[in-house]
Amino acid sequence: MSTLKVDQSGEIGHVHHPQRQFLLDFMNHIKSNGYLLFSYPMPDQERGSGWMMFLYERIPEDVVNSFEA
């Protein structure tokens, strides 16, 4: 399975994955950890395939990594 790609290098972060449900699960994970500023997953039009979502606040690496564990 493809890994979750999280890029928080800019002012607004973004997350990419081929499957929408995977991003919905990630969204629920960060929400349960108290992070509420994000968009819902949408088709990734720039890449032409897969799904993406925006992060409007920085999510700590340990929270991201605990989802992938």
C-alpha positions in Angstrom: 0.0 0.0 0.0 1.2 3.5 -0.7 2.3 5.6 2.2 0.7 8.7 3.4 2.6 11.8 2.1 2.5 14.8 4.5 4.1 18.0 3.4 4.1 20.8 6.0 6.9 22.9 4.5 4.7 25.8 3.5 2.2 28.0 5.3 -0.5 25.5 4.4 0.3 21.9 4.7 -1.1 19.2 2.4 -1.5 15.4 2.6 -1.7 13.0 -0.3 -2.8 9.3 -0.7 -4.4 7.2 -3.5 -7.4 6.2 -1.4 -10.0 8.6 0.0 -10.9 6.4 2.9 -7.2 6.5 4.1 -7.4 10.3 4.3 -10.7 10.1 6.1 -9.1 7.8 8.7 -6.2 10.2 9.0 -8.6 13.1 9.4 -10.3 11.3 12.2 -7.0 10.5 13.8 -5.8 14.1 13.9 -9.2 15.3 15.1 -9.1 12.8 18.0 -5.7 14.3 18.9 -7.2 17.8 19.1 -6.2 19.2 15.7 -9.3 20.6 14.0 -8.0 22.9 11.2 -8.0 20.9 8.0 -10.0 20.4 4.8 -12.0 17.3 3.9 -10.3 15.0 1.3 -10.8 16.0 -2.3 -9.6 14.6 -5.7 -6.0 15.6 -6.3 -6.5 17.6 -9.5 -2.9 18.8 -9.7 -1.4 15.3 -9.7 -4.2 13.9 -11.8 -5.0 10.9 -9.5 -5.5 10.1 -5.9 -6.8 12.3 -3.1 -5.5 15.2 -1.0 -6.4 17.4 1.9 -5.1 20.7 3.3 -3.7 21.2 6.9 -4.3 24.7 8.2 -2.2 24.1 11.4 1.0 22.2 11.9 0.5 18.6 13.0 3.4 17.3 15.2 5.4 14.5 13.6 4.6 12.2 16.5 0.9 12.5 15.8 1.4 11.8 12.1 3.7 8.9 12.8 1.3 7.4 15.4 -1.3 7.1 12.6 1.1 5.2 10.3 2.3 2.8 13.1 
